[in-house]
Amino acid sequence: MAADAARLRLVDLAADVPAQFGAETRAGRDAWATRLSTSVVGPSGLEWRIRILRVPSAMKPHPPSEMLAHSDPAYGWTPLPVGIVLAAVVLPFLPFVVLFRALGLIRWELEARTYPWGRRYPPIVLVYAVRGHGQAVAALTELAEALAHGSGAPVLKDAERID
């Protein structure tokens, strides 16, 4: 039995399914990234980069430029094998971490960072802990508005400042 080609062309697959390829995918990815991070310029001229951290900064891997310095044999060990061993030990707990984050038992971290003296010098960093992803997105917009109006270290409604 042959399918009617004219009927098959009339089916609109994009009506129920979001676009998977091309410019629409890039626009969706940019919109998602905008929800997780933004940049604001305050009245004093400081440019703040505000973002929701998916992984706490202490858990982020070192950049490749620093990996060569850390893999010096004078230290007696290299970070790569230790990282592989730790990843194998921690990987079974990842579903629990995702579940606890979704339930609001593990906090999300908001980070606002600016470099008032240039990239070569230490930045000013404000870190807030928020329970729940919806509250984290709301706190991100609240923090962006406060920093745009010139507040140095604003107090957010549903967030706790971490020093």
N, C-alpha and C positions, 0 to 999 in steps of 0.2 A: 504494500500500500504506500503510495507516494504522498508526501506532505505538500500542501498547497503553499507555494513560495510567496504568493501575495499576502496570505494571512500571517505568515511568519514575519514579514517585514513590518506589519502594523503593531507588533508587540513593542511597548515602550518599557524597556528594562530599567531605565533611569528613574521611572516614576516611584518605585519602591526601594531601589537599591542606590546608595550614594555612588557617585562617580569614583572609579577605581584607577583611572589613568589620566595623564596629561595635566593641564593647567589647573583643573578643579582639585586634583589631589594635592598639588603644591599649595593652592589657596587654603585647603582644609588643614594642611600641616602647619602653615603659617598662622592660621587662626588658633590652632591648638597651642602653638608656641607662644602666641600673644597672651593667651589665658594664663600661662605659666611664668611669663617674664615680661617686663616692660622697662623702659628707660624714661627718666624724668629729669628735667633741668630745673633746679631750684632758683630762687631769686638772686642768690649770691653767685650763680654761674656754675655751681657744682652739678655734674651729671651723675645721677644715681642710677645704677642698674639694679632693679628689684626682681627677684625671682623666687619661685617655690622650688626648693631643693628636692629632687626625687630621692637622692642618696645624700646623707649627711656629708659635709665636706671632709670629715676625718676618714671616711670610707672610700673616697675617690682615689684612683690610682695616680701615681706620679706621672707627670708628662715625660715623653721619651727623652727630652733633653736632660732631665734630672736622673733618669734611669741609669745612664752611663756612669754618673758620679756615684750612685748608690751601689753599683755592681763592682766596685773596686775590690780586688781580692784582699786588700789590707783589712777590710771589715770582717773577713772570715765567712761571709755568706752573701748571697745575692737575693734581692727581693723577689725575683721571678719564681723560683721553686717554692719559696715560702707562700707566695700568693696562690700558686696552683694547689698546694696542700690545703690552705685555708678555704679556698673556694670549694674544694671537694667536701670539706667538713660542713660548710655553711649552706651549701646548695639545697639539701633536703628541707631546711627551715624556711626557704623562700615562700612557699605557698602560705605558711602561717603568718609571715610578715605582711604579705599582701592582704590576707583576710583581716588581720588585726588593724591594718591601716584603713581598710574599708569600713570596719566597725567603729573606728575612732578611738581605739585603745592605744595605738601608737601615734605620736604627734607628727605633723608635717612641720617643716622648718621654712621660714621666710627669711631671705637674706637681702639686705640693701647694702650695696658696696659703691664707694666712690674713691677716686684717686685725686685728692686735692693738690698733691705735690708732684704729680706725674706717676707713670707706671713703675718707675724704678724704686719708688719709696713705698712704705707700707700704706695700705688703704685704710679708710674708715669703714668699718663693717658693723651693721646693726643686724642682729639675728633674733627672730621671734619664733616661738613654738605655738602651733595652732592645732586643735583637735578637729578632724574632719576636713575633707577636701573642699566642700562648699564654703566653710568658714575660712579656709586658707585663701580661696579666690576672693572672697569679700574683704579679707584683711589685706590682700595685695592691693586692691583698688584704694582702700582706706589709707594705706601706707603711702601709696603713690601720690594721692591728693595732699596728704600732710607734708610730704617732702617737697612737693611743688610749691606749697605755700610758705616754706622756709622753716618748718619745725625741725629742730636739730635731732631729737630722739623722741618721736611721738609715742604716746601711750595709746595702744589700740584696744578696741572694745573686747574682742574675744581672743586676744593673743597675750602671751607672757613673754617678756623680754628675757633673752638669755645673754649673759655676759661672757 
